[in-house]
Amino acid sequence: MYSELKFNLSDSICDAVSPVASDLFTSACPRLFDGFFITIEFLLLSTVIGFFVAVAVTFARLSGNAILSYPASAFAYAFRGTPLLVQLWIVYYGIGSLGEASLGPVLWFVFKDPWLVGLLVLVLNTSAYASEILRGGLVNVPKGQMDAAMTIGMSWFQAMRRIMLPQAIRTAWPAYGTEIILLMKGSALVSTITVMDLMGQTRTVFARSFDLEVYVYAALLYLTLAGTLTFTLSRVERLWR
Amino acid sequence: MAGETVMNAINESVSLLSIGADGWGDDLLRGAARTLELGALSLLFGIAFGLILAGGKLSRSPFLRIPASGYTLFIRGVPEFLVLLLVYFGSEQIINQSAISMGLNGDFAVSRFAAAVAGLSLIFAAYACDVFRGAYLSVPKGQMEAAIAVGMSPTKAFIRVRLPQLWRFAIPGLGNLWMVMLKDTSLAAVLAVDELLRVAKLAGETTRLPLLFLCTAGLLYLAMTALSDLIRARIEARSRRGLPES
């Protein structure tokens, strides 16, 4: 159903523009849209999953329990202190090189698949940055609210989830929006581990045609995505005011 | 038995990472130096171009303001990776086409290092220009009016009053951008610039131990960002000296 929808959508867009577009665009169009949809999938999945991981990491960091807070802080520090490209290559070329024999069937299923590795690394990367943003938001919520919530009988977790987090997200929203845009731009790096996202398809088309035009088309598609995101994010922000 | 295997693996890793003919340690350090070189040069050119862009954005003329804003919008919305590839392949084609039109044979190869520096500075400038713009607007207007009132020309007032204070406001933002760019230098590995990540990848392929070398590269990046953070805090503290605690 979904893949059919994608196919029909890219087909109709490519048909519609073919009379006015250049030959290169007409021939590359289905590939570019194929990649474009994969980029959008990566973006949506890693944003949503990354948010939940980020909340878990942030709660662990603020829990006051050393067994939880130290590993969570170390995780955030390591992922914010190293380049995304290095993280992708460590997992795909590094851990992936260990092979099925040492990883076992379950881990091998994940680490041999560039799509899953790309998603995993993007989720971990964005959750490290997002947890820093959420932590900033949580620290700014007056502490008395936490005390009050616990006084009326909420558990620590309930108070965090119901009282603190919604307010933190509101103040952290602009910074979170910037992070989502950066995530979109970073997702282009999954093309270096053979995922055929928009960037991957663009590089393939360029390797055959040596025509720079295709990079311009890719840039336009990325800009469209960035514009849509910025618009949506600011709409959500206004909704809360 | 298992302990012995682990010991052997550790011994092997240590000798592979050592400095000298058998080890890759010196190659990795040279790669890290190249990474810092790439970052430092891009910082320099990026600041210069960023100041020019900020001037454009602050100008009254729409012919300067609109291109400057358009440029930052473009860079903010397009992946860094794409910008780098576009700069590399683009500059090669432009140079060769102009060489052909001048009657030379068009088989010049653009230096991959230079292309990486150009790409990274172009990205840095787009973000830095907004930092400079904010810093410019943070200097109270009354100070410029006062400077002009005591008889300074607008240029003189800018150089003596506004510019020195502009840095103070710009430094925290520039520090953040440096940390981002330091990590982005790793993209040059895809252009086959012999910086840290590329060296680690090659070492991993040669020795068939990619995990060891890529993780070592990761730790070196972590060391560089941690060090940058320390230096950044120092510079920030110095730039705030003499100001009341906020």
Interface residues (C-beta under 8 A of the other chain):
Chain A: A78 G81 T82 P83 L84 L85 V86 Q87 W89 I90 Y93 G94 I95 S97 L98 I181 M184 K185 G186 S187 A188 L189 S191 T192 M199 T202 R203 F206 L212 Y215 V216 A218 A219 Y222 L223 L225 A226 G227
Chain B: L73 F74 R76 G77 V78 P79 E80 F81 L82 L85 L86 F89 G90 Q93 K183 D184 T185 S186 L187 A189 V190 L197 K201 G204 R208 L209 P210 L211 L214 C215 A217 G218 Y221 L222 T225 A226
